[in-house]
Amino acid sequence: MKSNTESIFKGLNIKTELPGVKKQNQIIMTTRARIARNLSDFKFSSINTINEKKNISNFIKETFYSYKNNNNYRFFSISRLSKIQRAFLVEKHILSPEMLIKLNGKGLIIKTGEDGLDHSLSILINEEDHLRIQSVYPGLNIKKAYREISNIEKNLEVKLRFAFDKDFGYLTSCPTNIGTALRISVITHLPAMVIAGRIEDFVKNIVKVGCSIRGFYGENSDVVGNLFQISNQFSLGKYEKQIIEDMNAICLNIVDAEKEALKSLRKEKNLSLEDSVYRSYGMLRFARMLSYGEALELLSIIKLGRDLSIIDDVKPFNFYQLISLLGESNIILANNGDLEPDTDEVDMIRARIIREKILKRNRN
């Protein structure tokens, strides 16, 4: 069992190179399946003490590693990570922002796939609930992601007693998670719907079918780069299979709606959109410093412009893979931690990465 944070972060694929563009759907960018569980013999996280949290963390960790097949997972204590390492895991949607509040007793068990953190299986210990088992996959992969977390949950349930009620199902800190406590979330890129003025009706329809829609980093986060996080809102009264089928159907409808908006924009001669695309191109080509939010907004418009054949002086690129290089903590860790946060140098490197990765003729 490894607990040294340096060796852990060497294995977490801090990216400096951009993989070749895969011919996969870039509307549904990632899928995350997550189930929440609480141990029946302990108080909920909102009311237990630091010592109780530590006991819970040790108990879950020891139980998890009692299975020999789990030796390729890595555990580390959140309080022992540096601030920039914790920020890196939030950027990768592995840790939630709530995990960075009151760090004592909180832990993370993680396994990464061949794609690094683009495909990861992890357990958050002592977040809102005692444990949250989650799997992240690129693209639309709801069934695969659920299968992974279900296997882990079944193994743990042999040795752990989860809080359960015969009428309400699994008991959780937040009432919206009661029941199966299964949450399916997808990150979607919807620039065509935003530009075509269809996003307001889309949001209303998403809410009507029992989904929540948030910004890129989930609850209380802003929408940047036309990126939206969409998830099922309730799990009470539904079996896991029904939630999976409903969310898969909703995702396919999202893909169709974005493609339809793209088709509509392609038919129009929209000078305002063309102007936005070329202004964005000019900024990305010549700006010496770019903030993260600014980069996401500009790249989203460039991606749309390329899809509409408005501009061709840009290489094909996977939007999600590219923006994964541009987060502040990723840039700092990729440069051996030698940079300071919130500095011009980070913004300069971000602007340079974009020029190198997407421009066909980079004379700068």
LINCOR-V590606 format. One line per field, one symbol per residue. phi: phi as a letter, one per 30 degrees, with the letter a starting at -180 (. if undefined). psi: psi as a letter, one per 20 degrees, with the letter a starting at -180 (. if undefined). A space follows every 50 residues. Layout:
phi=???
psi=???
This chain:
phi=.cbdddddddcchddbccdddddbdcccdbbbcbbcbbddcbddedbddd dddddddddddddddddddcddcbcbdddcddeddddeddediccceddc chddicbbcbbccddiddbbbbbcciddcebbcbbcbdicbdddddeddd ddddddddccccdbbdccidcbdcedcdjdhcbcbbcccbddddddicdd ddddddddciccbbdecieicddbihcbcbbddbbdibdeeddddddddd ddddedddddddddddddccdddedddddddddddcdcbbdddddddddd dddddddcidbbdbddbdeddddddcdeddddddciidccdhcdddddde ddededdcddbccd
psi=ppiphghghhijmopiqprqpqmrpjgogqppppqpqqphjqqqhiirrg hhghggggggggggiiphijijqppqphiiqrhhgghghghjkgqqhhij pnhpiqrppqpqahjcihoqprpppkchrgqopqppqqaolggggghghg ggghghihiqoqoqphhibpprhphiiqchkppppqpqolhghghikihg hggghghhjkqqpaahkbpjqqoqkkpqpprqhqipjqqggggggghggg ghhgggghhghggghhhqnnhgggghghggggghhipipprggggggghg hggghghjkhpjkpqpqogghgiiiiqghggghikkjiqqqlrhhghggg hgggghhhphnnj.
